[in-house]
Amino acid sequence: MASKKNSYLSTLAICNVAASTLVREADLVLLTKAGVEIGVASTKAFTTQLTVLLLLVAKLGRLNNMAESTEQAIVHALQILPNRIEQVLTFESKIKKLAEQFVDKHHALFLGRGDEYPIAMEAALKLKEISYLHAEAYAAGELKHGPLALIDSDMPVIVIAPTNKMLEKLKSNIEEVKARGGKLYVFAEQGAGFVSDDTMQIINLPHIEEFTAPIYYTVPTQLLAYHVALIKGTDVDQPRNLAKSVTVE
């Protein structure tokens, strides 16, 4: 019987820096090759990690009898992802205008369901790190447990709303926020059925394949953080109190 110490065959590091301690210590390495990270809070470091992880899923799936159609769908989604991101970058001027509404705010709430919850967390983290505006993220299905009590007209709520099987449930969460006077900013796919009104501003984005939706929605939500920081005059490349390497336990 194998000991607990030997229950893992090896360790795999997914990293951008070939000379990092993590890479030296790991048995296996997948380099993201995102390029030099000028800013600590770089979007490219996060999105390339997600891309490499999805490639790893496709490879492991092939080795474990994944349906060929699923593998093809993953590969196709990754192949056209650069074009999809180019499309979403054309919305930067709208996102910049949206950012102007956050300058006098002190708090923000990000919501996402399923795969988009971690993307909401990362977006909230970026807003905190580079604009110094307090932001938190919640799984939209857990909205009742605490954060709903904070909702009012002065609390912007940013929602990531891709067109998937969770969309109708997410719409119910959005209605809960609207009923309490919250100001909503919804990043959604065109044709998702959202309509802007006095309490809800819709950022209609082009279609995206479900497998790469988390990578895709990272871009506009972090662009929002970037433009809020620029308007506030903070240093997006060298945020205060952040370090590139962790030297304490």
Short mmCIF file of the C-alpha atoms (twelve columns), coordinates in Angstrom:
data_MODEL
# 
_entry.id   MODEL 
# 
loop_
_atom_site.group_PDB 
_atom_site.id 
_atom_site.type_symbol 
_atom_site.label_atom_id 
_atom_site.label_alt_id 
_atom_site.label_comp_id 
_atom_site.label_asym_id 
_atom_site.label_seq_id 
_atom_site.Cartn_x 
_atom_site.Cartn_y 
_atom_site.Cartn_z 
_atom_site.pdbx_PDB_model_num 
ATOM 1   C CA . MET A 1   0.000   0.000  0.000   1 
ATOM 2   C CA . ALA A 2   1.423   3.349  -1.011  1 
ATOM 3   C CA . SER A 3   2.174   5.764  1.775   1 
ATOM 4   C CA . LYS A 4   0.358   9.088  1.965   1 
ATOM 5   C CA . LYS A 5   3.606   10.805 1.030   1 
ATOM 6   C CA . ASN A 6   3.705   8.947  -2.301  1 
ATOM 7   C CA . SER A 7   0.001   9.180  -3.178  1 
ATOM 8   C CA . TYR A 8   0.761   11.809 -5.823  1 
ATOM 9   C CA . LEU A 9   2.947   10.856 -8.752  1 
ATOM 10  C CA . SER A 10  4.233   14.362 -9.386  1 
ATOM 11  C CA . THR A 11  3.465   18.081 -9.264  1 
ATOM 12  C CA . LEU A 12  2.551   20.323 -12.177 1 
ATOM 13  C CA . ALA A 13  3.198   24.067 -12.172 1 
ATOM 14  C CA . ILE A 14  1.356   26.460 -14.482 1 
ATOM 15  C CA . CYS A 15  3.419   29.606 -14.461 1 
ATOM 16  C CA . ASN A 16  4.562   32.557 -16.551 1 
ATOM 17  C CA . VAL A 17  8.101   32.912 -15.200 1 
ATOM 18  C CA . ALA A 18  10.504  30.169 -16.250 1 
ATOM 19  C CA . ALA A 19  13.026  31.024 -13.523 1 
ATOM 20  C CA . SER A 20  10.525  31.179 -10.633 1 
ATOM 21  C CA . THR A 21  10.807  29.059 -7.496  1 
ATOM 22  C CA . LEU A 22  7.539   27.331 -8.355  1 
ATOM 23  C CA . VAL A 23  8.904   26.163 -11.709 1 
ATOM 24  C CA . ARG A 24  12.171  24.967 -10.146 1 
ATOM 25  C CA . GLU A 25  10.373  22.980 -7.456  1 
ATOM 26  C CA . ALA A 26  7.710   21.336 -9.657  1 
ATOM 27  C CA . ASP A 27  8.177   18.017 -11.445 1 
ATOM 28  C CA . LEU A 28  6.231   19.160 -14.523 1 
ATOM 29  C CA . VAL A 29  5.780   22.650 -15.943 1 
ATOM 30  C CA . LEU A 30  3.396   24.352 -18.359 1 
ATOM 31  C CA . LEU A 31  4.562   27.878 -19.138 1 
ATOM 32  C CA . THR A 32  1.863   30.378 -20.055 1 
ATOM 33  C CA . LYS A 33  4.302   32.589 -22.014 1 
ATOM 34  C CA . ALA A 34  2.242   35.708 -21.349 1 
ATOM 35  C CA . GLY A 35  5.254   37.979 -21.630 1 
ATOM 36  C CA . VAL A 36  6.794   40.320 -19.081 1 
ATOM 37  C CA . GLU A 37  4.334   41.358 -16.382 1 
ATOM 38  C CA . ILE A 38  4.851   45.090 -15.960 1 
ATOM 39  C CA . GLY A 39  1.912   45.470 -13.604 1 
ATOM 40  C CA . VAL A 40  1.302   43.227 -10.607 1 
ATOM 41  C CA . ALA A 41  -2.412  43.026 -11.380 1 
ATOM 42  C CA . SER A 42  -2.079  41.908 -15.003 1 
ATOM 43  C CA . THR A 43  -5.068  40.558 -16.898 1 
ATOM 44  C CA . LYS A 44  -2.880  38.539 -19.259 1 
ATOM 45  C CA . ALA A 45  -1.408  36.440 -16.434 1 
ATOM 46  C CA . PHE A 46  -4.880  35.319 -15.359 1 
ATOM 47  C CA . THR A 47  -6.337  34.740 -18.829 1 
ATOM 48  C CA . THR A 48  -3.341  32.748 -20.057 1 
ATOM 49  C CA . GLN A 49  -3.562  30.529 -16.976 1 
ATOM 50  C CA . LEU A 50  -7.208  29.798 -17.779 1 
ATOM 51  C CA . THR A 51  -6.285  29.091 -21.399 1 
ATOM 52  C CA . VAL A 52  -3.557  26.623 -20.443 1 
ATOM 53  C CA . LEU A 53  -5.889  24.919 -17.975 1 
ATOM 54  C CA . LEU A 54  -8.488  24.471 -20.711 1 
ATOM 55  C CA . LEU A 55  -5.835  22.987 -23.002 1 
ATOM 56  C CA . LEU A 56  -4.918  20.615 -20.189 1 
ATOM 57  C CA . VAL A 57  -8.583  19.626 -19.817 1 
ATOM 58  C CA . ALA A 58  -8.738  18.809 -23.532 1 
ATOM 59  C CA . LYS A 59  -5.601  16.662 -23.322 1 
ATOM 60  C CA . LEU A 60  -6.672  14.815 -20.186 1 
ATOM 61  C CA . GLY A 61  -10.102 14.332 -21.694 1 
ATOM 62  C CA . ARG A 62  -8.593  12.686 -24.763 1 
ATOM 63  C CA . LEU A 63  -6.672  10.313 -22.510 1 
ATOM 64  C CA . ASN A 64  -9.834  9.482  -20.563 1 
ATOM 65  C CA . ASN A 65  -12.348 8.869  -23.336 1 
ATOM 66  C CA . MET A 66  -13.857 12.335 -23.607 1 
ATOM 67  C CA . ALA A 67  -16.409 12.513 -26.404 1 
ATOM 68  C CA . GLU A 68  -14.723 13.612 -29.610 1 
ATOM 69  C CA . SER A 69  -17.387 16.270 -30.144 1 
ATOM 70  C CA . THR A 70  -16.560 17.817 -26.773 1 
ATOM 71  C CA . GLU A 71  -12.855 17.905 -27.539 1 
ATOM 72  C CA . GLN A 72  -13.563 19.499 -30.916 1 
ATOM 73  C CA . ALA A 73  -15.779 22.111 -29.275 1 
ATOM 74  C CA . ILE A 74  -12.997 23.037 -26.822 1 
ATOM 75  C CA . VAL A 75  -10.401 23.298 -29.576 1 
ATOM 76  C CA . HIS A 76  -12.706 25.375 -31.774 1 
ATOM 77  C CA . ALA A 77  -13.538 27.727 -28.889 1 
ATOM 78  C CA . LEU A 78  -9.832  28.256 -28.177 1 
ATOM 79  C CA . GLN A 79  -8.984  28.798 -31.846 1 
ATOM 80  C CA . ILE A 80  -11.471 31.634 -32.257 1 
ATOM 81  C CA . LEU A 81  -10.954 33.139 -28.784 1 
ATOM 82  C CA . PRO A 82  -8.444  35.782 -29.983 1 
ATOM 83  C CA . ASN A 83  -11.021 37.035 -32.485 1 
ATOM 84  C CA . ARG A 84  -13.712 37.086 -29.802 1 
ATOM 85  C CA . ILE A 85  -11.471 39.136 -27.512 1 
ATOM 86  C CA . GLU A 86  -10.717 41.555 -30.358 1 
ATOM 87  C CA . GLN A 87  -14.472 42.010 -30.686 1 
ATOM 88  C CA . VAL A 88  -14.969 42.734 -27.008 1 
ATOM 89  C CA . LEU A 89  -12.122 45.269 -27.039 1 
ATOM 90  C CA . THR A 90  -14.170 47.391 -29.442 1 
ATOM 91  C CA . PHE A 91  -16.456 48.065 -26.463 1 
ATOM 92  C CA . GLU A 92  -13.688 49.770 -24.481 1 
ATOM 93  C CA . SER A 93  -15.056 53.285 -25.040 1 
ATOM 94  C CA . LYS A 94  -18.420 52.206 -23.582 1 
ATOM 95  C CA . ILE A 95  -16.707 50.601 -20.602 1 
ATOM 96  C CA . LYS A 96  -14.649 53.761 -20.067 1 
ATOM 97  C CA . LYS A 97  -17.836 55.814 -19.965 1 
ATOM 98  C CA . LEU A 98  -19.331 53.284 -17.560 1 
ATOM 99  C CA . ALA A 99  -16.306 53.667 -15.285 1 
ATOM 100 C CA . GLU A 100 -17.138 57.339 -14.752 1 
ATOM 101 C CA . GLN A 101 -20.153 56.244 -12.699 1 
ATOM 102 C CA . PHE A 102 -17.898 54.459 -10.178 1 
ATOM 103 C CA . VAL A 103 -15.545 57.283 -9.283  1 
ATOM 104 C CA . ASP A 104 -17.595 58.598 -6.355  1 
ATOM 105 C CA . LYS A 105 -18.543 55.150 -5.066  1 
ATOM 106 C CA . HIS A 106 -17.004 53.511 -2.005  1 
ATOM 107 C CA . HIS A 107 -18.165 49.922 -2.515  1 
ATOM 108 C CA . ALA A 108 -19.075 47.579 -5.364  1 
ATOM 109 C CA . LEU A 109 -20.541 44.099 -5.561  1 
ATOM 110 C CA . PHE A 110 -19.808 41.575 -8.319  1 
ATOM 111 C CA . LEU A 111 -22.103 38.626 -9.031  1 
ATOM 112 C CA . GLY A 112 -21.607 35.497 -11.111 1 
ATOM 113 C CA . ARG A 113 -23.061 31.997 -11.263 1 
ATOM 114 C CA . GLY A 114 -21.224 28.740 -11.863 1 
ATOM 115 C CA . ASP A 115 -18.048 29.228 -13.903 1 
ATOM 116 C CA . GLU A 116 -18.472 32.989 -13.782 1 
ATOM 117 C CA . TYR A 117 -18.301 33.270 -9.986  1 
ATOM 118 C CA . PRO A 118 -14.465 32.995 -9.957  1 
ATOM 119 C CA . ILE A 119 -14.387 35.572 -12.764 1 
ATOM 120 C CA . ALA A 120 -16.486 37.897 -10.611 1 
ATOM 121 C CA . MET A 121 -14.031 37.319 -7.747  1 
ATOM 122 C CA . GLU A 122 -11.073 38.180 -9.953  1 
ATOM 123 C CA . ALA A 123 -12.818 41.310 -11.267 1 
ATOM 124 C CA . ALA A 124 -13.551 42.477 -7.725  1 
ATOM 125 C CA . LEU A 125 -9.936  41.810 -6.766  1 
ATOM 126 C CA . LYS A 126 -8.670  43.926 -9.652  1 
ATOM 127 C CA . LEU A 127 -10.987 46.808 -8.768  1 
ATOM 128 C CA . LYS A 128 -9.675  46.726 -5.200  1 
ATOM 129 C CA . GLU A 129 -6.034  46.405 -6.166  1 
ATOM 130 C CA . ILE A 130 -5.759  49.209 -8.694  1 
ATOM 131 C CA . SER A 131 -8.533  51.705 -7.870  1 
ATOM 132 C CA . TYR A 132 -8.628  51.184 -4.071  1 
ATOM 133 C CA . LEU A 133 -12.420 50.964 -4.221  1 
ATOM 134 C CA . HIS A 134 -13.752 48.305 -1.871  1 
ATOM 135 C CA . ALA A 135 -15.266 45.461 -3.896  1 
ATOM 136 C CA . GLU A 136 -16.478 41.968 -3.120  1 
ATOM 137 C CA . ALA A 137 -17.825 39.102 -5.202  1 
ATOM 138 C CA . TYR A 138 -20.565 36.626 -4.369  1 
ATOM 139 C CA . ALA A 139 -22.019 33.603 -6.046  1 
ATOM 140 C CA . ALA A 140 -25.337 34.955 -7.287  1 
ATOM 141 C CA . GLY A 141 -27.220 31.987 -5.843  1 
ATOM 142 C CA . GLU A 142 -25.999 32.970 -2.351  1 
ATOM 143 C CA . LEU A 143 -27.167 36.543 -2.644  1 
ATOM 144 C CA . LYS A 144 -29.641 36.245 0.219   1 
ATOM 145 C CA . HIS A 145 -26.982 35.347 2.755   1 
ATOM 146 C CA . GLY A 146 -25.614 38.733 3.793   1 
ATOM 147 C CA . PRO A 147 -24.882 40.901 0.747   1 
ATOM 148 C CA . LEU A 148 -28.535 41.538 -0.076  1 
ATOM 149 C CA . ALA A 149 -28.766 43.597 3.116   1 
ATOM 150 C CA . LEU A 150 -26.146 45.979 1.700   1 
ATOM 151 C CA . ILE A 151 -28.012 46.736 -1.522  1 
ATOM 152 C CA . ASP A 152 -29.195 50.292 -2.031  1 
ATOM 153 C CA . SER A 153 -29.056 52.948 -4.746  1 
ATOM 154 C CA . ASP A 154 -25.451 53.780 -3.837  1 
ATOM 155 C CA . MET A 155 -24.158 50.205 -4.233  1 
ATOM 156 C CA . PRO A 156 -23.228 49.358 -7.833  1 
ATOM 157 C CA . VAL A 157 -23.793 45.678 -8.616  1 
ATOM 158 C CA . ILE A 158 -21.849 44.265 -11.571 1 
ATOM 159 C CA . VAL A 159 -23.255 41.039 -13.004 1 
ATOM 160 C CA . ILE A 160 -21.585 38.605 -15.408 1 
ATOM 161 C CA . ALA A 161 -24.409 37.047 -17.413 1 
ATOM 162 C CA . PRO A 162 -23.381 34.689 -20.234 1 
ATOM 163 C CA . THR A 163 -26.071 32.819 -22.127 1 
ATOM 164 C CA . ASN A 164 -26.010 29.379 -20.523 1 
ATOM 165 C CA . LYS A 165 -28.221 27.065 -18.485 1 
ATOM 166 C CA . MET A 166 -27.842 29.320 -15.417 1 
ATOM 167 C CA . LEU A 167 -29.153 32.452 -17.144 1 
ATOM 168 C CA . GLU A 168 -32.791 32.246 -16.020 1 
ATOM 169 C CA . LYS A 169 -31.778 31.714 -12.393 1 
ATOM 170 C CA . LEU A 170 -29.375 34.634 -12.684 1 
ATOM 171 C CA . LYS A 171 -32.212 36.813 -13.970 1 
ATOM 172 C CA . SER A 172 -34.125 36.013 -10.764 1 
ATOM 173 C CA . ASN A 173 -31.123 37.186 -8.719  1 
ATOM 174 C CA . ILE A 174 -31.017 40.392 -10.754 1 
ATOM 175 C CA . GLU A 175 -34.697 41.020 -10.004 1 
ATOM 176 C CA . GLU A 176 -33.936 40.684 -6.298  1 
ATOM 177 C CA . VAL A 177 -31.342 43.437 -6.584  1 
ATOM 178 C CA . LYS A 178 -33.700 45.653 -8.614  1 
ATOM 179 C CA . ALA A 179 -36.461 45.206 -6.024  1 
ATOM 180 C CA . ARG A 180 -34.161 46.663 -3.377  1 
ATOM 181 C CA . GLY A 181 -33.162 49.719 -5.363  1 
ATOM 182 C CA . GLY A 182 -29.732 48.507 -6.442  1 
ATOM 183 C CA . LYS A 183 -27.966 49.958 -9.470  1 
ATOM 184 C CA . LEU A 184 -27.095 47.128 -11.872 1 
ATOM 185 C CA . TYR A 185 -24.440 46.893 -14.566 1 
ATOM 186 C CA . VAL A 186 -24.899 43.671 -16.527 1 
ATOM 187 C CA . PHE A 187 -22.306 42.256 -18.907 1 
ATOM 188 C CA . ALA A 188 -24.444 40.020 -21.109 1 
ATOM 189 C CA . GLU A 189 -24.497 38.404 -24.505 1 
ATOM 190 C CA . GLN A 190 -26.577 40.071 -27.196 1 
ATOM 191 C CA . GLY A 191 -29.996 38.468 -27.360 1 
ATOM 192 C CA . ALA A 192 -30.005 37.390 -23.710 1 
ATOM 193 C CA . GLY A 193 -33.245 39.288 -23.149 1 
ATOM 194 C CA . PHE A 194 -32.003 42.113 -20.931 1 
ATOM 195 C CA . VAL A 195 -33.302 45.650 -21.406 1 
ATOM 196 C CA . SER A 196 -31.656 48.738 -19.936 1 
ATOM 197 C CA . ASP A 197 -33.783 50.965 -17.700 1 
ATOM 198 C CA . ASP A 198 -33.316 53.460 -14.859 1 
ATOM 199 C CA . THR A 199 -31.996 50.777 -12.517 1 
ATOM 200 C CA . MET A 200 -30.080 48.544 -14.928 1 
ATOM 201 C CA . GLN A 201 -27.475 49.284 -17.573 1 
ATOM 202 C CA . ILE A 202 -26.787 46.477 -20.048 1 
ATOM 203 C CA . ILE A 203 -23.430 46.054 -21.772 1 
ATOM 204 C CA . ASN A 204 -24.419 43.850 -24.724 1 
ATOM 205 C CA . LEU A 205 -21.419 41.830 -25.883 1 
ATOM 206 C CA . PRO A 206 -20.989 39.565 -28.934 1 
ATOM 207 C CA . HIS A 207 -21.610 35.836 -28.756 1 
ATOM 208 C CA . ILE A 208 -19.021 33.682 -27.012 1 
ATOM 209 C CA . GLU A 209 -18.615 29.915 -26.867 1 
ATOM 210 C CA . GLU A 210 -19.462 28.492 -23.454 1 
ATOM 211 C CA . PHE A 211 -16.100 26.762 -22.926 1 
ATOM 212 C CA . THR A 212 -14.177 30.045 -23.181 1 
ATOM 213 C CA . ALA A 213 -16.787 32.360 -21.642 1 
ATOM 214 C CA . PRO A 214 -14.838 32.732 -18.353 1 
ATOM 215 C CA . ILE A 215 -11.751 33.942 -20.232 1 
ATOM 216 C CA . TYR A 216 -13.838 36.221 -22.426 1 
ATOM 217 C CA . TYR A 217 -15.756 37.932 -19.593 1 
ATOM 218 C CA . THR A 218 -12.532 38.529 -17.702 1 
ATOM 219 C CA . VAL A 219 -11.550 41.164 -20.268 1 
ATOM 220 C CA . PRO A 220 -14.467 43.643 -20.033 1 
ATOM 221 C CA . THR A 221 -14.830 43.348 -16.262 1 
ATOM 222 C CA . GLN A 222 -11.132 44.034 -15.717 1 
ATOM 223 C CA . LEU A 223 -11.217 46.864 -18.269 1 
ATOM 224 C CA . LEU A 224 -13.811 48.428 -15.988 1 
ATOM 225 C CA . ALA A 225 -11.374 48.275 -13.065 1 
ATOM 226 C CA . TYR A 226 -8.616  49.686 -15.264 1 
ATOM 227 C CA . HIS A 227 -10.615 52.719 -16.355 1 
ATOM 228 C CA . VAL A 228 -11.939 53.416 -12.857 1 
ATOM 229 C CA . ALA A 229 -8.318  53.488 -11.690 1 
ATOM 230 C CA . LEU A 230 -7.232  55.794 -14.522 1 
ATOM 231 C CA . ILE A 231 -10.041 58.228 -13.806 1 
ATOM 232 C CA . LYS A 232 -9.163  58.232 -10.113 1 
ATOM 233 C CA . GLY A 233 -5.514  58.818 -10.955 1 
ATOM 234 C CA . THR A 234 -4.040  55.751 -9.280  1 
ATOM 235 C CA . ASP A 235 -0.980  53.914 -10.606 1 
ATOM 236 C CA . VAL A 236 -2.281  50.821 -12.410 1 
ATOM 237 C CA . ASP A 237 1.227   49.419 -12.958 1 
ATOM 238 C CA . GLN A 238 2.425   49.797 -9.380  1 
ATOM 239 C CA . PRO A 239 -0.547  49.550 -7.009  1 
ATOM 240 C CA . ARG A 240 0.245   50.432 -3.423  1 
ATOM 241 C CA . ASN A 241 1.081   47.659 -0.957  1 
ATOM 242 C CA . LEU A 242 1.338   44.933 -3.634  1 
ATOM 243 C CA . ALA A 243 4.413   42.809 -4.284  1 
ATOM 244 C CA . LYS A 244 5.248   40.555 -7.242  1 
ATOM 245 C CA . SER A 245 6.630   37.803 -5.017  1 
ATOM 246 C CA . VAL A 246 5.516   36.480 -1.641  1 
ATOM 247 C CA . THR A 247 8.357   36.270 0.846   1 
ATOM 248 C CA . VAL A 248 6.461   35.481 4.058   1 
ATOM 249 C CA . GLU A 249 4.369   32.494 5.110   1 
# 
